[in-house]
Amino acid sequence: MTTVNPNSSLPRRSRWPAALRRRPMEALATVLIAAGVLMLLQPFALVLYTYSFATTLLGVAMFTLVSKFPE
């Protein structure tokens, strides 16, 4: 009978779905931040300018929250 050492160097399998891991969610948050800044800087559509701050703020809040997710 083999026993498993809990302190071994084998990587543990996370229970989080692959889409909710840190790397893809940080990428999405970064895209939201960039989209918000681009919306702020464009001179064509007032509706894009109107929602630019909210989009940037959502991206920053998401990035802050997602940075606590597991790898």
PyMOL Python script that loads the backbone (N, CA, C, O; Angstrom):
from pymol import cmd

cmd.read_pdbstr("""\
ATOM      1  N   MET A   1       0.847  -1.181   0.000  1.00  0.00           N
ATOM      2  CA  MET A   1       0.000   0.000   0.000  1.00  0.00           C
ATOM      3  C   MET A   1       0.890   1.240   0.000  1.00  0.00           C
ATOM      4  O   MET A   1       1.795   1.361   0.825  1.00  0.00           O
ATOM      5  N   THR A   2       0.633   2.147  -0.914  1.00  0.00           N
ATOM      6  CA  THR A   2       1.419   3.378  -1.001  1.00  0.00           C
ATOM      7  C   THR A   2       0.667   4.529  -0.344  1.00  0.00           C
ATOM      8  O   THR A   2      -0.555   4.649  -0.438  1.00  0.00           O
ATOM      9  N   THR A   3       1.433   5.350   0.310  1.00  0.00           N
ATOM     10  CA  THR A   3       0.840   6.543   0.918  1.00  0.00           C
ATOM     11  C   THR A   3       1.346   7.767   0.173  1.00  0.00           C
ATOM     12  O   THR A   3       2.452   7.766  -0.368  1.00  0.00           O
ATOM     13  N   VAL A   4       0.542   8.789   0.151  1.00  0.00           N
ATOM     14  CA  VAL A   4       0.901  10.016  -0.552  1.00  0.00           C
ATOM     15  C   VAL A   4       1.356  11.042   0.470  1.00  0.00           C
ATOM     16  O   VAL A   4       0.648  11.345   1.431  1.00  0.00           O
ATOM     17  N   ASN A   5       2.531  11.561   0.247  1.00  0.00           N
ATOM     18  CA  ASN A   5       3.065  12.584   1.127  1.00  0.00           C
ATOM     19  C   ASN A   5       2.437  13.930   0.765  1.00  0.00           C
ATOM     20  O   ASN A   5       2.597  14.387  -0.367  1.00  0.00           O
ATOM     21  N   PRO A   6       1.727  14.577   1.692  1.00  0.00           N
ATOM     22  CA  PRO A   6       1.095  15.859   1.357  1.00  0.00           C
ATOM     23  C   PRO A   6       2.109  16.974   1.130  1.00  0.00           C
ATOM     24  O   PRO A   6       1.760  18.010   0.565  1.00  0.00           O
ATOM     25  N   ASN A   7       3.343  16.786   1.554  1.00  0.00           N
ATOM     26  CA  ASN A   7       4.372  17.806   1.379  1.00  0.00           C
ATOM     27  C   ASN A   7       5.250  17.543   0.160  1.00  0.00           C
ATOM     28  O   ASN A   7       6.324  18.131   0.031  1.00  0.00           O
ATOM     29  N   SER A   8       4.805  16.672  -0.729  1.00  0.00           N
ATOM     30  CA  SER A   8       5.621  16.359  -1.902  1.00  0.00           C
ATOM     31  C   SER A   8       5.614  17.532  -2.873  1.00  0.00           C
ATOM     32  O   SER A   8       4.788  18.438  -2.763  1.00  0.00           O
ATOM     33  N   SER A   9       6.529  17.506  -3.810  1.00  0.00           N
ATOM     34  CA  SER A   9       6.666  18.614  -4.755  1.00  0.00           C
ATOM     35  C   SER A   9       5.796  18.440  -5.996  1.00  0.00           C
ATOM     36  O   SER A   9       5.935  19.201  -6.953  1.00  0.00           O
ATOM     37  N   LEU A  10       4.909  17.459  -5.996  1.00  0.00           N
ATOM     38  CA  LEU A  10       4.009  17.282  -7.126  1.00  0.00           C
ATOM     39  C   LEU A  10       2.971  18.408  -7.134  1.00  0.00           C
ATOM     40  O   LEU A  10       2.465  18.799  -6.083  1.00  0.00           O
ATOM     41  N   PRO A  11       2.660  18.920  -8.317  1.00  0.00           N
ATOM     42  CA  PRO A  11       1.666  20.004  -8.371  1.00  0.00           C
ATOM     43  C   PRO A  11       0.276  19.482  -8.021  1.00  0.00           C
ATOM     44  O   PRO A  11      -0.128  18.400  -8.449  1.00  0.00           O
ATOM     45  N   ARG A  12      -0.429  20.261  -7.249  1.00  0.00           N
ATOM     46  CA  ARG A  12      -1.793  19.878  -6.889  1.00  0.00           C
ATOM     47  C   ARG A  12      -2.757  20.300  -7.972  1.00  0.00           C
ATOM     48  O   ARG A  12      -2.574  21.342  -8.603  1.00  0.00           O
ATOM     49  N   ARG A  13      -3.753  19.521  -8.185  1.00  0.00           N
ATOM     50  CA  ARG A  13      -4.765  19.825  -9.192  1.00  0.00           C
ATOM     51  C   ARG A  13      -5.795  20.759  -8.566  1.00  0.00           C
ATOM     52  O   ARG A  13      -6.366  20.463  -7.517  1.00  0.00           O
ATOM     53  N   SER A  14      -6.021  21.894  -9.229  1.00  0.00           N
ATOM     54  CA  SER A  14      -6.960  22.876  -8.713  1.00  0.00           C
ATOM     55  C   SER A  14      -8.395  22.482  -9.068  1.00  0.00           C
ATOM     56  O   SER A  14      -8.635  21.831 -10.084  1.00  0.00           O
ATOM     57  N   ARG A  15      -9.325  22.875  -8.238  1.00  0.00           N
ATOM     58  CA  ARG A  15     -10.735  22.597  -8.501  1.00  0.00           C
ATOM     59  C   ARG A  15     -11.370  23.687  -9.354  1.00  0.00           C
ATOM     60  O   ARG A  15     -12.513  23.537  -9.786  1.00  0.00           O
ATOM     61  N   TRP A  16     -10.669  24.758  -9.601  1.00  0.00           N
ATOM     62  CA  TRP A  16     -11.207  25.866 -10.387  1.00  0.00           C
ATOM     63  C   TRP A  16     -11.277  25.473 -11.856  1.00  0.00           C
ATOM     64  O   TRP A  16     -10.373  24.797 -12.347  1.00  0.00           O
ATOM     65  N   PRO A  17     -12.321  25.874 -12.571  1.00  0.00           N
ATOM     66  CA  PRO A  17     -12.381  25.630 -14.015  1.00  0.00           C
ATOM     67  C   PRO A  17     -11.262  26.383 -14.734  1.00  0.00           C
ATOM     68  O   PRO A  17     -10.774  27.405 -14.252  1.00  0.00           O
ATOM     69  N   ALA A  18     -10.874  25.872 -15.867  1.00  0.00           N
ATOM     70  CA  ALA A  18      -9.751  26.473 -16.598  1.00  0.00           C
ATOM     71  C   ALA A  18     -10.037  27.922 -16.992  1.00  0.00           C
ATOM     72  O   ALA A  18      -9.113  28.734 -17.038  1.00  0.00           O
ATOM     73  N   ALA A  19     -11.286  28.261 -17.275  1.00  0.00           N
ATOM     74  CA  ALA A  19     -11.620  29.625 -17.682  1.00  0.00           C
ATOM     75  C   ALA A  19     -11.534  30.605 -16.523  1.00  0.00           C
ATOM     76  O   ALA A  19     -11.434  31.812 -16.746  1.00  0.00           O
ATOM     77  N   LEU A  20     -11.571  30.116 -15.298  1.00  0.00           N
ATOM     78  CA  LEU A  20     -11.523  31.006 -14.145  1.00  0.00           C
ATOM     79  C   LEU A  20     -10.149  31.058 -13.492  1.00  0.00           C
ATOM     80  O   LEU A  20     -10.021  31.526 -12.360  1.00  0.00           O
ATOM     81  N   ARG A  21      -9.144  30.594 -14.174  1.00  0.00           N
ATOM     82  CA  ARG A  21      -7.794  30.694 -13.640  1.00  0.00           C
ATOM     83  C   ARG A  21      -7.290  32.116 -13.780  1.00  0.00           C
ATOM     84  O   ARG A  21      -7.909  32.931 -14.463  1.00  0.00           O
ATOM     85  N   ARG A  22      -6.191  32.415 -13.150  1.00  0.00           N
ATOM     86  CA  ARG A  22      -5.690  33.783 -13.099  1.00  0.00           C
ATOM     87  C   ARG A  22      -5.285  34.325 -14.462  1.00  0.00           C
ATOM     88  O   ARG A  22      -5.647  35.451 -14.805  1.00  0.00           O
ATOM     89  N   ARG A  23      -4.546  33.555 -15.242  1.00  0.00           N
ATOM     90  CA  ARG A  23      -3.992  34.081 -16.492  1.00  0.00           C
ATOM     91  C   ARG A  23      -5.051  34.530 -17.499  1.00  0.00           C
ATOM     92  O   ARG A  23      -4.948  35.652 -17.996  1.00  0.00           O
ATOM     93  N   PRO A  24      -6.071  33.717 -17.833  1.00  0.00           N
ATOM     94  CA  PRO A  24      -7.059  34.198 -18.808  1.00  0.00           C
ATOM     95  C   PRO A  24      -7.909  35.345 -18.277  1.00  0.00           C
ATOM     96  O   PRO A  24      -8.303  36.229 -19.038  1.00  0.00           O
ATOM     97  N   MET A  25      -8.193  35.338 -16.987  1.00  0.00           N
ATOM     98  CA  MET A  25      -9.007  36.416 -16.426  1.00  0.00           C
ATOM     99  C   MET A  25      -8.224  37.720 -16.324  1.00  0.00           C
ATOM    100  O   MET A  25      -8.790  38.797 -16.511  1.00  0.00           O
ATOM    101  N   GLU A  26      -6.923  37.633 -16.028  1.00  0.00           N
ATOM    102  CA  GLU A  26      -6.094  38.840 -16.041  1.00  0.00           C
ATOM    103  C   GLU A  26      -5.993  39.404 -17.460  1.00  0.00           C
ATOM    104  O   GLU A  26      -5.984  40.620 -17.645  1.00  0.00           O
ATOM    105  N   ALA A  27      -5.917  38.530 -18.449  1.00  0.00           N
ATOM    106  CA  ALA A  27      -5.872  38.989 -19.840  1.00  0.00           C
ATOM    107  C   ALA A  27      -7.168  39.710 -20.203  1.00  0.00           C
ATOM    108  O   ALA A  27      -7.134  40.746 -20.868  1.00  0.00           O
ATOM    109  N   LEU A  28      -8.303  39.174 -19.774  1.00  0.00           N
ATOM    110  CA  LEU A  28      -9.584  39.823 -20.036  1.00  0.00           C
ATOM    111  C   LEU A  28      -9.677  41.172 -19.336  1.00  0.00           C
ATOM    112  O   LEU A  28     -10.172  42.138 -19.917  1.00  0.00           O
ATOM    113  N   ALA A  29      -9.212  41.249 -18.108  1.00  0.00           N
ATOM    114  CA  ALA A  29      -9.226  42.519 -17.381  1.00  0.00           C
ATOM    115  C   ALA A  29      -8.324  43.543 -18.053  1.00  0.00           C
ATOM    116  O   ALA A  29      -8.672  44.722 -18.117  1.00  0.00           O
ATOM    117  N   THR A  30      -7.177  43.114 -18.552  1.00  0.00           N
ATOM    118  CA  THR A  30      -6.275  44.013 -19.254  1.00  0.00           C
ATOM    119  C   THR A  30      -6.907  44.526 -20.545  1.00  0.00           C
ATOM    120  O   THR A  30      -6.751  45.696 -20.894  1.00  0.00           O
ATOM    121  N   VAL A  31      -7.616  43.654 -21.249  1.00  0.00           N
ATOM    122  CA  VAL A  31      -8.317  44.077 -22.468  1.00  0.00           C
ATOM    123  C   VAL A  31      -9.395  45.107 -22.134  1.00  0.00           C
ATOM    124  O   VAL A  31      -9.580  46.075 -22.871  1.00  0.00           O
ATOM    125  N   LEU A  32     -10.102  44.901 -21.030  1.00  0.00           N
ATOM    126  CA  LEU A  32     -11.121  45.874 -20.616  1.00  0.00           C
ATOM    127  C   LEU A  32     -10.503  47.227 -20.282  1.00  0.00           C
ATOM    128  O   LEU A  32     -11.058  48.265 -20.643  1.00  0.00           O
ATOM    129  N   ILE A  33      -9.378  47.227 -19.605  1.00  0.00           N
ATOM    130  CA  ILE A  33      -8.698  48.477 -19.275  1.00  0.00           C
ATOM    131  C   ILE A  33      -8.263  49.189 -20.550  1.00  0.00           C
ATOM    132  O   ILE A  33      -8.470  50.394 -20.693  1.00  0.00           O
ATOM    133  N   ALA A  34      -7.665  48.452 -21.467  1.00  0.00           N
ATOM    134  CA  ALA A  34      -7.217  49.049 -22.735  1.00  0.00           C
ATOM    135  C   ALA A  34      -8.402  49.565 -23.545  1.00  0.00           C
ATOM    136  O   ALA A  34      -8.319  50.632 -24.153  1.00  0.00           O
ATOM    137  N   ALA A  35      -9.503  48.817 -23.558  1.00  0.00           N
ATOM    138  CA  ALA A  35     -10.689  49.265 -24.291  1.00  0.00           C
ATOM    139  C   ALA A  35     -11.246  50.542 -23.681  1.00  0.00           C
ATOM    140  O   ALA A  35     -11.666  51.442 -24.409  1.00  0.00           O
ATOM    141  N   GLY A  36     -11.256  50.632 -22.359  1.00  0.00           N
ATOM    142  CA  GLY A  36     -11.730  51.840 -21.699  1.00  0.00           C
ATOM    143  C   GLY A  36     -10.880  53.054 -22.024  1.00  0.00           C
ATOM    144  O   GLY A  36     -11.407  54.145 -22.238  1.00  0.00           O
ATOM    145  N   VAL A  37      -9.573  52.871 -22.063  1.00  0.00           N
ATOM    146  CA  VAL A  37      -8.681  53.989 -22.401  1.00  0.00           C
ATOM    147  C   VAL A  37      -8.872  54.392 -23.862  1.00  0.00           C
ATOM    148  O   VAL A  37      -8.912  55.581 -24.175  1.00  0.00           O
ATOM    149  N   LEU A  38      -8.989  53.420 -24.748  1.00  0.00           N
ATOM    150  CA  LEU A  38      -9.224  53.745 -26.158  1.00  0.00           C
ATOM    151  C   LEU A  38     -10.573  54.441 -26.353  1.00  0.00           C
ATOM    152  O   LEU A  38     -10.689  55.351 -27.173  1.00  0.00           O
ATOM    153  N   MET A  39     -11.574  54.021 -25.614  1.00  0.00           N
ATOM    154  CA  MET A  39     -12.872  54.681 -25.680  1.00  0.00           C
ATOM    155  C   MET A  39     -12.771  56.125 -25.200  1.00  0.00           C
ATOM    156  O   MET A  39     -13.454  57.007 -25.721  1.00  0.00           O
ATOM    157  N   LEU A  40     -11.930  56.359 -24.221  1.00  0.00           N
ATOM    158  CA  LEU A  40     -11.746  57.710 -23.694  1.00  0.00           C
ATOM    159  C   LEU A  40     -11.042  58.615 -24.693  1.00  0.00           C
ATOM    160  O   LEU A  40     -11.328  59.811 -24.758  1.00  0.00           O
ATOM    161  N   LEU A  41     -10.128  58.055 -25.466  1.00  0.00           N
ATOM    162  CA  LEU A  41      -9.296  58.867 -26.360  1.00  0.00           C
ATOM    163  C   LEU A  41      -9.878  59.054 -27.760  1.00  0.00           C
ATOM    164  O   LEU A  41      -9.353  59.861 -28.528  1.00  0.00           O
ATOM    165  N   GLN A  42     -10.927  58.346 -28.113  1.00  0.00           N
ATOM    166  CA  GLN A  42     -11.463  58.460 -29.470  1.00  0.00           C
ATOM    167  C   GLN A  42     -12.354  59.700 -29.582  1.00  0.00           C
ATOM    168  O   GLN A  42     -13.060  60.024 -28.627  1.00  0.00           O
ATOM    169  N   PRO A  43     -12.344  60.396 -30.711  1.00  0.00           N
ATOM    170  CA  PRO A  43     -13.127  61.624 -30.855  1.00  0.00           C
ATOM    171  C   PRO A  43     -14.437  61.460 -31.636  1.00  0.00           C
ATOM    172  O   PRO A  43     -15.050  62.466 -31.991  1.00  0.00           O
ATOM    173  N   PHE A  44     -14.886  60.236 -31.914  1.00  0.00           N
ATOM    174  CA  PHE A  44     -15.981  60.037 -32.851  1.00  0.00           C
ATOM    175  C   PHE A  44     -17.346  59.831 -32.207  1.00  0.00           C
ATOM    176  O   PHE A  44     -18.315  60.450 -32.645  1.00  0.00           O
ATOM    177  N   ALA A  45     -17.460  59.004 -31.205  1.00  0.00           N
ATOM    178  CA  ALA A  45     -18.757  58.642 -30.648  1.00  0.00           C
ATOM    179  C   ALA A  45     -18.850  59.071 -29.183  1.00  0.00           C
ATOM    180  O   ALA A  45     -18.029  58.677 -28.355  1.00  0.00           O
ATOM    181  N   LEU A  46     -19.843  59.866 -28.886  1.00  0.00           N
ATOM    182  CA  LEU A  46     -20.026  60.347 -27.517  1.00  0.00           C
ATOM    183  C   LEU A  46     -20.431  59.214 -26.580  1.00  0.00           C
ATOM    184  O   LEU A  46     -20.073  59.232 -25.402  1.00  0.00           O
ATOM    185  N   VAL A  47     -21.166  58.237 -27.082  1.00  0.00           N
ATOM    186  CA  VAL A  47     -21.590  57.130 -26.229  1.00  0.00           C
ATOM    187  C   VAL A  47     -20.391  56.302 -25.765  1.00  0.00           C
ATOM    188  O   VAL A  47     -20.380  55.821 -24.632  1.00  0.00           O
ATOM    189  N   LEU A  48     -19.384  56.130 -26.620  1.00  0.00           N
ATOM    190  CA  LEU A  48     -18.167  55.426 -26.201  1.00  0.00           C
ATOM    191  C   LEU A  48     -17.429  56.220 -25.126  1.00  0.00           C
ATOM    192  O   LEU A  48     -16.944  55.653 -24.146  1.00  0.00           O
ATOM    193  N   TYR A  49     -17.349  57.526 -25.315  1.00  0.00           N
ATOM    194  CA  TYR A  49     -16.699  58.386 -24.327  1.00  0.00           C
ATOM    195  C   TYR A  49     -17.457  58.340 -23.001  1.00  0.00           C
ATOM    196  O   TYR A  49     -16.848  58.363 -21.931  1.00  0.00           O
ATOM    197  N   THR A  50     -18.779  58.275 -23.077  1.00  0.00           N
ATOM    198  CA  THR A  50     -19.610  58.260 -21.868  1.00  0.00           C
ATOM    199  C   THR A  50     -19.328  57.032 -21.008  1.00  0.00           C
ATOM    200  O   THR A  50     -19.259  57.140 -19.783  1.00  0.00           O
ATOM    201  N   TYR A  51     -19.164  55.880 -21.627  1.00  0.00           N
ATOM    202  CA  TYR A  51     -18.953  54.642 -20.878  1.00  0.00           C
ATOM    203  C   TYR A  51     -17.482  54.279 -20.681  1.00  0.00           C
ATOM    204  O   TYR A  51     -17.181  53.207 -20.156  1.00  0.00           O
ATOM    205  N   SER A  52     -16.574  55.141 -21.086  1.00  0.00           N
ATOM    206  CA  SER A  52     -15.150  54.818 -20.993  1.00  0.00           C
ATOM    207  C   SER A  52     -14.670  54.694 -19.551  1.00  0.00           C
ATOM    208  O   SER A  52     -13.914  53.778 -19.225  1.00  0.00           O
ATOM    209  N   PHE A  53     -15.102  55.604 -18.693  1.00  0.00           N
ATOM    210  CA  PHE A  53     -14.645  55.538 -17.298  1.00  0.00           C
ATOM    211  C   PHE A  53     -15.172  54.283 -16.614  1.00  0.00           C
ATOM    212  O   PHE A  53     -14.439  53.612 -15.888  1.00  0.00           O
ATOM    213  N   ALA A  54     -16.438  53.968 -16.846  1.00  0.00           N
ATOM    214  CA  ALA A  54     -17.020  52.771 -16.228  1.00  0.00           C
ATOM    215  C   ALA A  54     -16.317  51.506 -16.715  1.00  0.00           C
ATOM    216  O   ALA A  54     -16.099  50.580 -15.933  1.00  0.00           O
ATOM    217  N   THR A  55     -15.962  51.459 -17.991  1.00  0.00           N
ATOM    218  CA  THR A  55     -15.270  50.295 -18.548  1.00  0.00           C
ATOM    219  C   THR A  55     -13.873  50.160 -17.943  1.00  0.00           C
ATOM    220  O   THR A  55     -13.451  49.064 -17.574  1.00  0.00           O
ATOM    221  N   THR A  56     -13.163  51.280 -17.846  1.00  0.00           N
ATOM    222  CA  THR A  56     -11.823  51.247 -17.256  1.00  0.00           C
ATOM    223  C   THR A  56     -11.890  50.850 -15.786  1.00  0.00           C
ATOM    224  O   THR A  56     -11.080  50.052 -15.316  1.00  0.00           O
ATOM    225  N   LEU A  57     -12.847  51.404 -15.070  1.00  0.00           N
ATOM    226  CA  LEU A  57     -13.005  51.084 -13.658  1.00  0.00           C
ATOM    227  C   LEU A  57     -13.353  49.613 -13.457  1.00  0.00           C
ATOM    228  O   LEU A  57     -12.841  48.977 -12.537  1.00  0.00           O
ATOM    229  N   LEU A  58     -14.211  49.074 -14.300  1.00  0.00           N
ATOM    230  CA  LEU A  58     -14.555  47.656 -14.229  1.00  0.00           C
ATOM    231  C   LEU A  58     -13.313  46.792 -14.470  1.00  0.00           C
ATOM    232  O   LEU A  58     -13.100  45.803 -13.769  1.00  0.00           O
ATOM    233  N   GLY A  59     -12.496  47.163 -15.460  1.00  0.00           N
ATOM    234  CA  GLY A  59     -11.280  46.410 -15.735  1.00  0.00           C
ATOM    235  C   GLY A  59     -10.297  46.441 -14.581  1.00  0.00           C
ATOM    236  O   GLY A  59      -9.683  45.424 -14.256  1.00  0.00           O
ATOM    237  N   VAL A  60     -10.144  47.600 -13.959  1.00  0.00           N
ATOM    238  CA  VAL A  60      -9.214  47.716 -12.826  1.00  0.00           C
ATOM    239  C   VAL A  60      -9.723  46.911 -11.626  1.00  0.00           C
ATOM    240  O   VAL A  60      -8.950  46.211 -10.972  1.00  0.00           O
ATOM    241  N   ALA A  61     -11.022  47.013 -11.341  1.00  0.00           N
ATOM    242  CA  ALA A  61     -11.589  46.238 -10.227  1.00  0.00           C
ATOM    243  C   ALA A  61     -11.475  44.741 -10.495  1.00  0.00           C
ATOM    244  O   ALA A  61     -11.179  43.960  -9.591  1.00  0.00           O
ATOM    245  N   MET A  62     -11.713  44.353 -11.737  1.00  0.00           N
ATOM    246  CA  MET A  62     -11.613  42.940 -12.094  1.00  0.00           C
ATOM    247  C   MET A  62     -10.174  42.445 -11.963  1.00  0.00           C
ATOM    248  O   MET A  62      -9.935  41.345 -11.465  1.00  0.00           O
ATOM    249  N   PHE A  63      -9.225  43.253 -12.407  1.00  0.00           N
ATOM    250  CA  PHE A  63      -7.823  42.859 -12.306  1.00  0.00           C
ATOM    251  C   PHE A  63      -7.417  42.711 -10.841  1.00  0.00           C
ATOM    252  O   PHE A  63      -6.701  41.774 -10.486  1.00  0.00           O
ATOM    253  N   THR A  64      -7.864  43.616 -10.004  1.00  0.00           N
ATOM    254  CA  THR A  64      -7.549  43.545  -8.580  1.00  0.00           C
ATOM    255  C   THR A  64      -8.129  42.286  -7.956  1.00  0.00           C
ATOM    256  O   THR A  64      -7.453  41.620  -7.172  1.00  0.00           O
ATOM    257  N   LEU A  65      -9.354  41.955  -8.286  1.00  0.00           N
ATOM    258  CA  LEU A  65     -10.004  40.779  -7.740  1.00  0.00           C
ATOM    259  C   LEU A  65      -9.385  39.498  -8.285  1.00  0.00           C
ATOM    260  O   LEU A  65      -9.165  38.545  -7.536  1.00  0.00           O
ATOM    261  N   VAL A  66      -9.105  39.472  -9.578  1.00  0.00           N
ATOM    262  CA  VAL A  66      -8.595  38.269 -10.229  1.00  0.00           C
ATOM    263  C   VAL A  66      -7.162  37.960  -9.801  1.00  0.00           C
ATOM    264  O   VAL A  66      -6.729  36.811  -9.882  1.00  0.00           O
ATOM    265  N   SER A  67      -6.436  38.954  -9.355  1.00  0.00           N
ATOM    266  CA  SER A  67      -5.061  38.697  -8.939  1.00  0.00           C
ATOM    267  C   SER A  67      -5.000  37.798  -7.703  1.00  0.00           C
ATOM    268  O   SER A  67      -3.927  37.312  -7.344  1.00  0.00           O
ATOM    269  N   LYS A  68      -6.125  37.578  -7.064  1.00  0.00           N
ATOM    270  CA  LYS A  68      -6.185  36.679  -5.908  1.00  0.00           C
ATOM    271  C   LYS A  68      -6.528  35.243  -6.298  1.00  0.00           C
ATOM    272  O   LYS A  68      -6.476  34.349  -5.454  1.00  0.00           O
ATOM    273  N   PHE A  69      -6.878  35.009  -7.569  1.00  0.00           N
ATOM    274  CA  PHE A  69      -7.247  33.676  -8.045  1.00  0.00           C
ATOM    275  C   PHE A  69      -6.022  32.775  -8.086  1.00  0.00           C
ATOM    276  O   PHE A  69      -4.896  33.269  -8.155  1.00  0.00           O
ATOM    277  N   PRO A  70      -6.222  31.467  -8.045  1.00  0.00           N
ATOM    278  CA  PRO A  70      -5.079  30.545  -8.138  1.00  0.00           C
ATOM    279  C   PRO A  70      -4.515  30.486  -9.547  1.00  0.00           C
ATOM    280  O   PRO A  70      -5.202  30.810 -10.515  1.00  0.00           O
ATOM    281  N   GLU A  71      -3.263  30.070  -9.654  1.00  0.00           N
ATOM    282  CA  GLU A  71      -2.601  29.918 -10.952  1.00  0.00           C
ATOM    283  C   GLU A  71      -3.305  28.837 -11.685  1.00  0.00           C
ATOM    284  O   GLU A  71      -2.935  28.515 -12.814  1.00  0.00           O
TER     285      GLU A  71
END
""", "prot")
cmd.dss("prot")
cmd.show_as("cartoon", "prot")
cmd.util.cbc("prot")
cmd.orient("prot")
